[in-house]
Amino acid sequence: MATLLPRWNLSLRTELIACLLVTSLASTAIVGGLTYQRLMKKFNTLVMQEASKNFTNDVQKYFKTYGSWEEGQKVEGFRAFSERHRPPPRTDAGGGVLPPPAEPRPVGPGLVAQPGNQPPPPSPGGGLHRPPFRFYLFGADYRSLFTLAPYKPGDPIRDEDRARMFPILLDEKVIAYSSPQGEPNYSDLDLGYLSAMRESLVLGTTMGLALTLVLGLFLGNRLSRSLRHLTGAVQAMGEGALRQQVPVESDNEVGVLAQAFNRMSDEIARQYEDLRQSHTQIEAMAAQMRELSLRDALTGLHNRRHFDNQCAQFFASAQRYERPFSVMLCDIDHFKSVNDRFSHATGDEVLCRLGEILQQSMRGSDLVARYGGEEFVVAFPETDLVHAREACESLRQHVETYPWHEVHPDLRITISMGLCSDTNLASFDRMLEAADALLYRAKHGGRNLVCTD
Ligand SMILES: Nc1nc2c(ncn2[C@@H]2O[C@H](COP(=O)(O)OP(=O)(O)OP(=O)(O)O)[C@@H](O)[C@H]2O)c(=O)[nH]1
């Protein structure tokens, strides 16, 4: 059903006002129309009753004055008699509050063909004029007393009309039968009443609509205000501001909705914050893991994997831009005997201290790593053979003169190095192989040496 209705992009407030206005207009139109119809019906009945009463009075007076209808007709027509005995109708020309209709109302008895029985002229007050009530009039013997279609004087009453006749009595004797015909002819006073009634209805309707509009604005504002807060908060949540609180202004459904929304927003914001913190922790742990995967566990220096990756880039860059680049491979002399003579732990301590010496001796731009076992490597970007050899020689002396007796009184440590600066080789691996060959040469040359190509 809802899908059959047209979709209007109206605000809740506008929809509410429109609904109230349409409902109020429809109910006012229905109630007003029915009331107007009923009033008109009642009014017409009263007019008819009054006219019947006047007509009856006139007939009674006519009979009383002349003794019988036939005698009266010889002297004057019934119309002339009625006009003569009734004061002229009062009009509403003076304005103001209309008094109840106390005057006899003119009637058209339908005395068409007889002198003095013509219908009255139009009311001087103007306004709505309809054919006046006309009255059938039959004698006590049910024969028509004057012409009113379809009867002519003397015609017997038809059966279908007989039931609607009311008797006219004089001295408790039926002197005639009568029945009204046609529509009422409103007097100016009646028209005044009707006009006042219509004005009141229009005024009431207008005031009702104005009141509906004011009430609609008030209720629409009140209802839509709470929903506007909720709508704004939901939009803000959609844009990322998850912690939203709307005022709870009542205990009704909207108030319950606002409370539930506040709880939900709190919960979502809290869960999101937890999630964000977990995410940050996971990222930090992942970075730590990544870093650890590039480090040697014993010395804390970078490991072989990281060194190989970095040096492949250094080598490629050096070749492309024809820049100097050197790599050194070093090995502790007779390290096996260190382990054997002083313990494996002493050997580890030597490895750690040598790592520190290397790290401190080299420049920040140089890359130091533990290549495996008691082997260490240093890459010298932007460094030619001469300068790299100076650095290696300095390192050799530094290691030789280091206070190793702090580790063990009998400990002496030296290192042998192979240094390669040939960037014309096919790859960084070839450079490393060349450095290894030079290291081998240094070992066989007596150790505690730097061998270069
Ligand atoms: N303490 C300790 N020893 C290690 C570690 N890694 C390798 N080694 C030892 O280092 C020694 C290497 O000895 P070799 O390769 O024979 O060489 P060397 O004794 O140093 O003799 P040259 O190299 O010829 O001077 C071995 O005994 C390994 O056990 C380590 O992490 N800790």
The ligand as a MOL file (V3000), in Angstrom:
LIG
                    3D

  0  0  0     0  0            999 V3000
M  V30 BEGIN CTAB
M  V30 COUNTS 32 34 0 0 0
M  V30 BEGIN ATOM
M  V30 1 N 80.9500 -18.4060 20.5360 0
M  V30 2 C 80.5530 -18.4520 19.2700 0
M  V30 3 N 81.2480 -19.1320 18.3600 0
M  V30 4 C 80.8860 -19.1810 17.0820 0
M  V30 5 C 79.6630 -18.5950 16.6770 0
M  V30 6 N 79.5440 -18.7940 15.3180 0
M  V30 7 C 80.6090 -19.5280 14.9160 0
M  V30 8 N 81.4010 -19.7430 15.9810 0
M  V30 9 C 82.6390 -20.4710 15.9760 0
M  V30 10 O 83.6120 -19.8040 15.1820 0
M  V30 11 C 84.6010 -20.7670 14.8480 0
M  V30 12 C 85.1020 -20.5460 13.4810 0
M  V30 13 O 86.2930 -21.2440 13.3710 0
M  V30 14 P 87.0000 -21.5380 12.0250 0
M  V30 15 O 86.0170 -21.2810 10.8990 0
M  V30 16 O 87.5920 -22.8430 12.0590 0
M  V30 17 O 88.1380 -20.4780 11.9360 0
M  V30 18 P 89.0690 -19.8580 13.0100 0
M  V30 19 O 89.1400 -20.6600 14.1550 0
M  V30 20 O 88.5130 -18.4550 13.2490 0
M  V30 21 O 90.3850 -19.7540 12.2420 0
M  V30 22 P 90.7000 -18.8050 11.1090 0
M  V30 23 O 89.4440 -18.2130 10.5250 0
M  V30 24 O 91.3890 -19.5760 10.0920 0
M  V30 25 O 91.5360 -17.7310 11.6970 0
M  V30 26 C 83.9040 -22.1070 15.0590 0
M  V30 27 O 84.5080 -22.8110 16.1380 0
M  V30 28 C 82.4690 -21.7930 15.3670 0
M  V30 29 O 81.9510 -22.7000 16.3190 0
M  V30 30 C 78.9120 -17.9050 17.6360 0
M  V30 31 O 77.8580 -17.3450 17.3740 0
M  V30 32 N 79.3770 -17.8780 18.9130 0
M  V30 END ATOM
M  V30 BEGIN BOND
M  V30 1 1 1 2
M  V30 2 2 2 3
M  V30 3 1 2 32
M  V30 4 1 3 4
M  V30 5 2 4 5
M  V30 6 1 4 8
M  V30 7 1 5 6
M  V30 8 1 5 30
M  V30 9 2 6 7
M  V30 10 1 7 8
M  V30 11 1 8 9
M  V30 12 1 9 10
M  V30 13 1 9 28
M  V30 14 1 10 11
M  V30 15 1 11 12
M  V30 16 1 11 26
M  V30 17 1 12 13
M  V30 18 1 13 14
M  V30 19 2 14 15
M  V30 20 1 14 16
M  V30 21 1 14 17
M  V30 22 1 17 18
M  V30 23 2 18 19
M  V30 24 1 18 20
M  V30 25 1 18 21
M  V30 26 1 21 22
M  V30 27 2 22 23
M  V30 28 1 22 24
M  V30 29 1 22 25
M  V30 30 1 26 27
M  V30 31 1 26 28
M  V30 32 1 28 29
M  V30 33 2 30 31
M  V30 34 1 30 32
M  V30 END BOND
M  V30 END CTAB
M  END
